[in-house]
Amino acid sequence: MDQSLLNIGFGSTVVVDRVVAIVSPNSAPLKRLKDEARDDKRLIDATHGRRTRSIIIMDSNHVVLSAMQAETISQRYATLLEQQ
């Protein structure tokens, strides 16, 4: 079972096939989504203490925070999909 990993910064990775969306955290609905995930213990903070610059939504309903720009992660995601 070959699982490609998407680098989301600072040594953290997520499984490419499980990613549903990569979004910028600036809107109120996404801030609400982040707060709800924290309350439900579905939030994974991979920012290493830095500012959240993207939110990755997984098919398991987990919400992953990253300190990398959403555009950068999206480009990496597209590159990995092309290689599959």
TORDODREN-929958 format. One record per residue (C-alpha): x, y, z; residue in one letter. Coordinates in steps of 0.2 Angstrom, whole numbers, plus 5000, padded with zeros to 4 digits. Each point is the difference from the previous one (the first is absolute). Layout:
<atoms>
XYZA
...
</atoms>
This chain:
<atoms>
500050005000M
500950154994D
499550165009Q
500750164993S
500350135014L
499750194998L
501350115009N
499050135009I
501550085008G
501349985014F
500149814998G
498149975001S
499149904986T
498349944996V
499449864989V
499650074983V
498549894997D
499250055016R
500050194996V
498350084996V
500450185000A
501550125002I
499350185005V
500650165007S
499450035018P
499450184998N
498149994999S
498849995015A
499349834994P
501849925000L
500450085017K
498349925006R
500549834992L
501750015009K
499250045017D
498749864998E
501449874996A
501050065015R
498449975011D
499749834992D
501949955002K
500249984981R
501250154998L
501949964996I
501150155002D
501549984989A
500550185001T
501449975013H
499550165009G
500050114984R
498550094992R
498749904992T
500150034981R
499049854993S
498749885006I
500049824993I
498349915001I
500249815000M
498849864995D
500049945018S
499250175005N
501650055008H
500650184998V
501950034998V
500850175003L
501650054991S
501150155000A
500349984981M
499050104988Q
498549914992A
500750044982E
501649915004T
499249855007I
498849994986S
501450014987Q
500949865009R
498349905000Y
499850024982A
501849954996T
499749845010L
498449964992L
500850024983E
501449875005Q
498749875005Q
</atoms>
